[in-house]
Amino acid sequence: MKTISCANATDLIVRDLDEGLSTLDKSILETHVQGCLHCQQWREETAGMLASIAADVPEDPGDEFWKYYETSLHARLAEAEPRNSWGFFWKALGAVAFAGTIFAVIWLGGFDPRSHPLHGDKVSWSPALIQELEQLYGPDPEETLTSTLARDHLVAFTDLAGTSSGEEVPGWFEVEDEPNQLL
Amino acid sequence: MNDADLVNAFRRGEAEAFSELVRRYSKPLTMMILRIVRDQEEAKDLSQTAFLKAYEGLPRFAGVSSFKTWLYSIAMNAVKDHLRKKRPLMITEVLEKFPDPVESPGERLDKERQIMKLRRAMEELPQKQRFTVQLRIYEGLDYKEIAEILGGSAGSARGNFFQAVKSLREKLGSGQ
């Protein structure tokens, strides 16, 4: 039979007391312990120590404790529930308030997409732009190439978008047919 | 209904399912905590805190481990936080907590000293070893379950128990 050291034997003792040993390991341990007083004592004391730990159990607090436990836990759960609901409420309210603020800034703060230069009635502002261009590049009838082109493009764009002034606006083909005054 | 069925029922909105889980685990969980903290009110408070956290976290519970090990891991974390803040008990406080009128004061003191020595040796263990001993001896959990509660592998949990027993033997010495 294989012999083991006391260090190995104490390892096996702990394993034996905890989960048990295989038949082979158990026989190896028993052979060693039978001939070793130190390991016999170590095994007894370790078994006693584990039993003491297991026995050091506090008493059950009693029925009243458990009744109160359940009541107070449900009270704490009920307390937590509205808190969670209020959390959701405030989050939702915050989202609505944010959306409302954005709406107010866009629609009530003076921004009107109908008056935006890229939208709507170009006829109302196109002459002003032409006037500005004329101031920059020179007066009529000696129009500069830039102002002529600008007018042509704007008039053509207005015709495509439609007008609200009721004035006769030349169509794209008519503008195309006009002789270039610079040439 | 098993725990998984109750968890699913709770997720479907059946509040009573959580009450059933509380009925199943309130006592064993509180007693497990009581063995560590040795104070009924603290144990009650800690186990209720664990249930509250479980209640709030259950919709996100992945179900990788069992509900029991998940609940116990929440509780052990709460206990760890609690122990970090708590001062050690004085022997006079322990005597007041566990009075036995049949024993003489001398006998009582000897017995309590032995218990205190054992408890102190336990408290001096690294926390993971101590909790492993608690879960192994009192709860009878296997090492896989202990690993799920405390983190790590079953092998490391087994190693922690082994080391704890060896350390306790050294601390308590011959004849304890």
Chai-1 contact restraints between the chains, C-beta under 6 A:
chainA,res_idxA,chainB,res_idxB,connection_type,confidence,min_distance_angstrom,max_distance_angstrom,comment,restraint_id
A,V14,B,F162,contact,1.0,0.0,6.0,A-B,restraint_1
A,V14,B,V165,contact,1.0,0.0,6.0,A-B,restraint_2
A,T46,B,R169,contact,1.0,0.0,6.0,A-B,restraint_3
A,M49,B,Q176,contact,1.0,0.0,6.0,A-B,restraint_4
A,S52,B,L118,contact,1.0,0.0,6.0,A-B,restraint_5
A,I53,B,I137,contact,1.0,0.0,6.0,A-B,restraint_6
A,A54,B,I137,contact,1.0,0.0,6.0,A-B,restraint_7
A,P58,B,L34,contact,1.0,0.0,6.0,A-B,restraint_8
A,P61,B,Q40,contact,1.0,0.0,6.0,A-B,restraint_9
A,Y69,B,K44,contact,1.0,0.0,6.0,A-B,restraint_10
A,L73,B,Q48,contact,1.0,0.0,6.0,A-B,restraint_11
A,R76,B,Q48,contact,1.0,0.0,6.0,A-B,restraint_12
A,R76,B,L52,contact,1.0,0.0,6.0,A-B,restraint_13
A,L77,B,Y55,contact,1.0,0.0,6.0,A-B,restraint_14
A,A80,B,L52,contact,1.0,0.0,6.0,A-B,restraint_15
